Amino acid sequence: MKTYFRRWLAFFAVVSAFLLCWSNPAQADDDRFSAGGYFRIAARPDFQGGKSQLGLWNISGRLLNETTWAALEMRLQLLKASPGTNEVWTSLHAKVEGGSAHGADLLNGSLGDFALTQLYAKAGNVLIKDVVWQVGTLDYYFGDLGLYDMKFAEIFYETIGVSASWSNPYADVLVGIGDSGYLKKSEGYNTIITIGAATRIRPSEHFEFGLGAEFFYEPSVTGSENGPHQTKFDANSGVQYENFARKNVLETYAHQFGTDADMTKFESAYPHPSEADAFSFKVVGYLGFGKLGPLKWNNLFFNFLREHPESYYYETYNNVKKRIYIKEWTDERYQFNIGDEMNFELVKDRFDLTIAGLFGYHFDKDDDVSASEKNRLIGSVVARGQVYITPTVHFLAETSYAQENSLNGNLWRKSPRSVRESNNGIANSMGLEYGDLDSRKTWQGKLGFVLNPGGTGFFARPSLRLLYGVQYSNAHNAFPNSNTESLDLTNEFFGQDTLKKLDECHWHHVISIEAEAWF
């Protein structure tokens, strides 16, 4: 309740502050304050126990796979420059966003699901001509894959600090420095120094490209429990990465003191954490071209990153609770992601087509024993066509195919009778695999009518849509759901008929009445 109240209060405090400044009679100016935003809301009847999503996530495209979202972005110009001059100017910016609306999801519009995600000040022509300074949140990205709602080429998302940018008709340049500790360190804040830069080059109206990078450095701090450390066990302890994966590090360590471990000796011998600096990085790129015949524009984005190491977690054994530091067990996690999206106008004012695809290779060099999303290949392709029956009445059809491959064994179940913990699909309560599939393959199809008061255009908004979606996956229940999977003969829903009633569920159907708009 206290958290809800604080977020509710913070939301209205920010909005009120902007409105009060705007209404200041001493500087009355109708265009000092501006606001824009986005919202998406849908009613999606689901007769298969689902929770308003066709699939598990937007690897199959954002349409019908994302739920409610709303965002409000505000700008207040405190000092305006006269047009065509190099006068000093400054503005304040804030963005509030979240994923809930009354009657549309489990939170029923709770402001506890909203956050102040952007807050910064900008100033231009201060110290250096044509340079714009930004202090506060620094999020910067080259663009996004519209069909997926993914930003592969993004830097400074976690960073609070200062940046300087310079632009002309042919190029943009950005450099920044700050601290990413609060978003990176969910376990507890510790300073993470962040530096980065990005540039976009526009040789012509048909072609542009960009590159960017950011680097994170977390120095060790003597005596700080939130600083980067590693609990180092000696070779005789028997503790390996596999024990971390199983979360039985303490039990394994205690066994060297006997089956019925002498916990007093255990406590005195338990190793102290060793300090260790932490480092991570992200490199991004962008290539855009278009305005060539039927091709409106093509966007290609990529990133290569090393995830920042985790800090610690807790284990309890024989009523002894210990914090286990895991920097060296989590500092070799990498990702490479690339995505492309092409927008075509095949028949002017009658038919548009957009095709997008993505590929990702995620690997953890520390972990070669457990199946998880840290070691996987992902790929998908999405195609959406939109026919303009009239300027405001459209017909939409979309299809997609996605595949996820686990690189360390089985990660999904193909039936309610499939094992959970397993070794190569063989039941094993201590297994480091899940289920009996190492590949999840998903096809989706969506179609329906769209009312677009704003006219033609793939991304013209607002859009009022009536859609039907269907999904087939080789994995069982591959959508958010509340379906029971218990095979216990005392299952309160099925009793002795449990095995007969719990059929495999590979098909999923959804009807959606939805609205989406930018404003």
PABAMAR-796807 format. One record per residue (C-alpha): x negated, y negated, z negated. Coordinates in steps of 0.25 Angstrom, whole numbers. Layout:
<recs>
[[X Y Z]];
...
</recs>
This chain:
<recs>
[[0 0 0]];
[[-11 -10 -3]];
[[-18 -7 10]];
[[-5 -9 17]];
[[-3 -22 10]];
[[-17 -27 13]];
[[-16 -24 28]];
[[-2 -30 29]];
[[-7 -43 22]];
[[-20 -43 30]];
[[-12 -42 43]];
[[-3 -54 40]];
[[-14 -62 34]];
[[-22 -62 47]];
[[-10 -65 56]];
[[-5 -76 46]];
[[-19 -82 46]];
[[-19 -83 61]];
[[-5 -89 62]];
[[-8 -99 51]];
[[-21 -104 58]];
[[-13 -105 71]];
[[-2 -113 65]];
[[-12 -123 59]];
[[-6 -136 63]];
[[-19 -143 62]];
[[-23 -135 75]];
[[-10 -133 82]];
[[-13 -126 95]];
[[-4 -116 101]];
[[-14 -107 107]];
[[-24 -106 95]];
[[-17 -93 91]];
[[-15 -81 100]];
[[-11 -67 97]];
[[-11 -54 105]];
[[-9 -40 103]];
[[-4 -26 106]];
[[6 -16 102]];
[[10 -2 105]];
[[23 5 99]];
[[30 18 103]];
[[41 27 99]];
[[37 41 103]];
[[47 52 99]];
[[39 65 98]];
[[47 79 96]];
[[34 87 93]];
[[30 81 80]];
[[21 71 86]];
[[17 57 80]];
[[19 47 92]];
[[7 51 100]];
[[7 60 113]];
[[-8 65 110]];
[[-18 64 99]];
[[-26 52 104]];
[[-28 43 116]];
[[-38 52 123]];
[[-26 55 132]];
[[-23 40 134]];
[[-17 30 124]];
[[-2 31 130]];
[[6 39 120]];
[[-6 43 112]];
[[-7 30 104]];
[[3 25 94]];
[[8 11 88]];
[[-2 0 89]];
[[-1 -15 87]];
[[-12 -26 87]];
[[-11 -41 85]];
[[-24 -50 89]];
[[-24 -64 85]];
[[-33 -76 89]];
[[-34 -90 83]];
[[-42 -101 90]];
[[-48 -109 79]];
[[-56 -118 88]];
[[-53 -119 103]];
[[-63 -124 114]];
[[-58 -133 125]];
[[-57 -125 139]];
[[-70 -125 147]];
[[-79 -130 135]];
[[-89 -124 126]];
[[-83 -129 113]];
[[-83 -120 101]];
[[-71 -111 98]];
[[-67 -101 88]];
[[-55 -91 86]];
[[-50 -81 76]];
[[-46 -67 80]];
[[-38 -56 73]];
[[-32 -42 77]];
[[-23 -34 69]];
[[-19 -20 74]];
[[-13 -6 70]];
[[-5 6 73]];
[[8 5 67]];
[[23 0 69]];
[[36 2 62]];
[[42 15 66]];
[[31 19 76]];
[[21 27 67]];
[[19 33 54]];
[[15 19 47]];
[[27 12 52]];
[[21 -1 55]];
[[12 -2 42]];
[[2 -13 43]];
[[-7 -4 36]];
[[-11 2 49]];
[[-15 -12 55]];
[[-28 -19 53]];
[[-35 -32 56]];
[[-45 -26 67]];
[[-50 -39 72]];
[[-54 -52 65]];
[[-64 -61 71]];
[[-68 -75 74]];
[[-73 -80 88]];
[[-81 -93 91]];
[[-86 -98 104]];
[[-97 -108 108]];
[[-103 -108 94]];
[[-119 -108 94]];
[[-119 -102 108]];
[[-111 -107 120]];
[[-101 -97 126]];
[[-104 -87 115]];
[[-92 -82 107]];
[[-95 -78 92]];
[[-86 -67 85]];
[[-86 -65 70]];
[[-77 -54 64]];
[[-73 -41 71]];
[[-81 -39 84]];
[[-74 -28 92]];
[[-77 -29 107]];
[[-74 -19 118]];
[[-75 -20 134]];
[[-61 -14 136]];
[[-53 -1 134]];
[[-47 11 141]];
[[-33 7 141]];
[[-27 21 143]];
[[-34 26 131]];
[[-35 13 123]];
[[-49 16 120]];
[[-61 6 119]];
[[-74 13 122]];
[[-82 1 125]];
[[-80 -6 111]];
[[-90 -12 101]];
[[-90 -19 88]];
[[-76 -13 84]];
[[-81 -10 70]];
[[-89 -23 69]];
[[-87 -36 61]];
[[-98 -46 64]];
[[-101 -57 74]];
[[-102 -56 90]];
[[-106 -66 101]];
[[-101 -65 115]];
[[-103 -72 128]];
[[-95 -71 141]];
[[-95 -77 155]];
[[-88 -72 167]];
[[-98 -61 170]];
[[-102 -56 156]];
[[-99 -54 141]];
[[-109 -52 130]];
[[-106 -49 116]];
[[-116 -46 104]];
[[-112 -44 90]];
[[-116 -39 76]];
[[-108 -35 64]];
[[-105 -25 53]];
[[-96 -12 56]];
[[-97 -6 42]];
[[-82 -7 39]];
[[-77 0 51]];
[[-88 10 53]];
[[-89 14 38]];
[[-75 19 34]];
[[-81 26 22]];
[[-87 13 16]];
[[-93 0 21]];
[[-107 -1 25]];
[[-113 -11 34]];
[[-115 -7 48]];
[[-123 -17 56]];
[[-117 -18 70]];
[[-123 -25 83]];
[[-118 -24 97]];
[[-117 -31 110]];
[[-109 -29 123]];
[[-108 -36 137]];
[[-99 -35 149]];
[[-103 -39 163]];
[[-94 -43 174]];
[[-101 -44 187]];
[[-88 -45 195]];
[[-73 -44 193]];
[[-73 -30 198]];
[[-84 -25 188]];
[[-89 -26 174]];
[[-97 -18 163]];
[[-100 -19 149]];
[[-110 -13 138]];
[[-110 -14 123]];
[[-116 -8 111]];
[[-115 -8 96]];
[[-125 -3 85]];
[[-121 0 71]];
[[-132 1 60]];
[[-128 5 45]];
[[-140 3 36]];
[[-142 11 24]];
[[-139 4 10]];
[[-146 10 -2]];
[[-135 14 -12]];
[[-123 11 -3]];
[[-113 23 -3]];
[[-108 18 11]];
[[-121 17 17]];
[[-126 27 27]];
[[-132 40 20]];
[[-134 54 22]];
[[-132 65 11]];
[[-144 74 14]];
[[-144 88 10]];
[[-157 96 9]];
[[-159 108 18]];
[[-156 118 7]];
[[-142 113 5]];
[[-136 119 17]];
[[-128 106 20]];
[[-127 104 35]];
[[-118 96 45]];
[[-108 107 45]];
[[-106 105 30]];
[[-102 91 33]];
[[-93 95 44]];
[[-86 105 34]];
[[-87 95 23]];
[[-93 105 13]];
[[-106 98 11]];
[[-105 98 -4]];
[[-101 113 -5]];
[[-113 117 4]];
[[-123 109 -4]];
[[-118 114 -17]];
[[-119 129 -13]];
[[-134 128 -14]];
[[-132 126 -29]];
[[-125 140 -30]];
[[-111 144 -26]];
[[-105 138 -38]];
[[-113 126 -37]];
[[-119 119 -49]];
[[-113 105 -46]];
[[-122 99 -56]];
[[-134 103 -48]];
[[-126 100 -35]];
[[-124 85 -40]];
[[-139 83 -44]];
[[-144 89 -31]];
[[-134 82 -22]];
[[-142 73 -12]];
[[-142 58 -12]];
[[-138 51 1]];
[[-149 47 10]];
[[-148 33 16]];
[[-148 32 31]];
[[-145 21 41]];
[[-133 23 51]];
[[-133 19 66]];
[[-122 20 77]];
[[-120 13 90]];
[[-110 12 102]];
[[-113 8 116]];
[[-101 4 125]];
[[-100 1 140]];
[[-89 -3 150]];
[[-88 -3 165]];
[[-76 -10 172]];
[[-73 -12 187]];
[[-60 -14 195]];
[[-51 -24 203]];
[[-55 -14 215]];
[[-43 -10 223]];
[[-33 -2 215]];
[[-43 -1 203]];
[[-39 -12 193]];
[[-50 -9 184]];
[[-59 2 178]];
[[-64 2 164]];
[[-75 11 159]];
[[-79 11 145]];
[[-89 20 137]];
[[-96 21 123]];
[[-107 29 117]];
[[-108 28 102]];
[[-114 34 89]];
[[-104 34 78]];
[[-108 28 65]];
[[-111 38 54]];
[[-102 41 43]];
[[-105 38 29]];
[[-100 49 19]];
[[-89 58 15]];
[[-86 65 2]];
[[-85 80 -2]];
[[-81 87 -15]];
[[-87 100 -20]];
[[-84 106 -34]];
[[-78 93 -38]];
[[-91 86 -34]];
[[-88 75 -24]];
[[-100 69 -16]];
[[-101 59 -5]];
[[-109 65 7]];
[[-116 55 16]];
[[-115 59 31]];
[[-123 49 39]];
[[-132 59 46]];
[[-121 68 49]];
[[-112 58 56]];
[[-123 49 63]];
[[-123 57 77]];
[[-109 55 82]];
[[-109 50 96]];
[[-98 46 106]];
[[-98 43 121]];
[[-85 39 127]];
[[-82 34 141]];
[[-68 30 147]];
[[-63 24 160]];
[[-50 18 165]];
[[-46 14 179]];
[[-34 5 182]];
[[-28 6 196]];
[[-17 -2 203]];
[[-13 9 214]];
[[0 2 218]];
[[1 -13 215]];
[[12 -16 205]];
[[17 -1 207]];
[[6 9 201]];
[[-6 8 192]];
[[-15 19 188]];
[[-25 20 176]];
[[-34 31 174]];
[[-43 32 162]];
[[-53 43 156]];
[[-62 44 145]];
[[-73 54 140]];
[[-80 55 126]];
[[-91 63 121]];
[[-92 63 106]];
[[-103 71 99]];
[[-109 72 85]];
[[-124 77 85]];
[[-123 80 70]];
[[-111 89 71]];
[[-112 102 80]];
[[-103 110 71]];
[[-89 104 70]];
[[-78 101 80]];
[[-74 87 79]];
[[-71 75 87]];
[[-85 70 85]];
[[-90 81 95]];
[[-81 81 107]];
[[-79 77 122]];
[[-66 69 126]];
[[-61 66 139]];
[[-48 61 146]];
[[-41 55 158]];
[[-29 47 158]];
[[-21 42 170]];
[[-9 32 169]];
[[0 27 181]];
[[10 16 180]];
[[21 14 191]];
[[27 1 191]];
[[42 4 195]];
[[45 -11 193]];
[[36 -22 187]];
[[41 -19 173]];
[[45 -4 174]];
[[34 6 175]];
[[32 21 175]];
[[19 26 168]];
[[13 40 169]];
[[0 44 162]];
[[-8 57 161]];
[[-20 61 153]];
[[-30 73 151]];
[[-39 73 139]];
[[-49 83 133]];
[[-57 84 120]];
[[-68 94 119]];
[[-74 97 105]];
[[-89 99 106]];
[[-90 107 93]];
[[-79 117 94]];
[[-64 118 92]];
[[-57 105 88]];
[[-42 108 91]];
[[-31 118 90]];
[[-23 124 101]];
[[-11 129 93]];
[[-5 129 79]];
[[-11 143 77]];
[[-25 138 80]];
[[-36 138 69]];
[[-40 125 63]];
[[-54 127 57]];
[[-61 136 66]];
[[-74 141 72]];
[[-73 143 87]];
[[-58 144 85]];
[[-59 155 75]];
[[-52 151 61]];
[[-62 147 51]];
[[-59 138 39]];
[[-73 133 39]];
[[-74 131 54]];
[[-78 117 60]];
[[-69 118 72]];
[[-54 116 73]];
[[-44 124 80]];
[[-47 132 93]];
[[-49 121 104]];
[[-62 114 107]];
[[-55 106 118]];
[[-42 98 118]];
[[-35 95 131]];
[[-24 85 132]];
[[-15 81 144]];
[[-5 70 143]];
[[6 64 152]];
[[14 51 150]];
[[25 44 158]];
[[36 35 157]];
[[42 21 160]];
[[35 7 156]];
[[42 -6 155]];
[[32 -17 157]];
[[38 -31 156]];
[[24 -37 160]];
[[25 -30 173]];
[[15 -20 180]];
[[1 -17 175]];
[[-4 -5 168]];
[[-7 -13 155]];
[[4 -23 156]];
[[11 -24 143]];
[[21 -24 136]];
[[25 -10 140]];
[[37 -2 136]];
[[36 12 138]];
[[44 25 138]];
[[35 37 140]];
[[34 52 139]];
[[21 59 136]];
[[17 73 136]];
[[4 80 131]];
[[-2 94 133]];
[[-14 98 124]];
[[-21 111 122]];
[[-22 107 108]];
[[-10 110 98]];
[[-3 97 93]];
[[-12 87 100]];
[[-4 75 96]];
[[-2 69 82]];
[[9 77 75]];
[[15 82 62]];
[[17 96 67]];
[[14 107 56]];
[[3 117 60]];
[[4 126 48]];
[[4 141 51]];
[[8 144 37]];
[[20 154 36]];
[[26 145 25]];
[[26 133 35]];
[[38 125 31]];
[[42 122 45]];
[[41 136 51]];
[[39 146 40]];
[[37 161 45]];
[[39 156 60]];
[[27 146 59]];
[[19 154 69]];
[[31 154 79]];
[[34 139 77]];
[[21 133 78]];
[[19 133 93]];
[[7 126 100]];
[[10 112 104]];
[[2 107 116]];
[[13 98 123]];
[[17 85 117]];
[[28 75 122]];
[[31 61 118]];
[[41 50 122]];
[[36 36 119]];
[[44 23 119]];
[[33 12 117]];
[[29 -2 119]];
[[15 -8 121]];
[[11 -22 123]];
[[0 -32 122]];
[[3 -46 119]];
</recs>
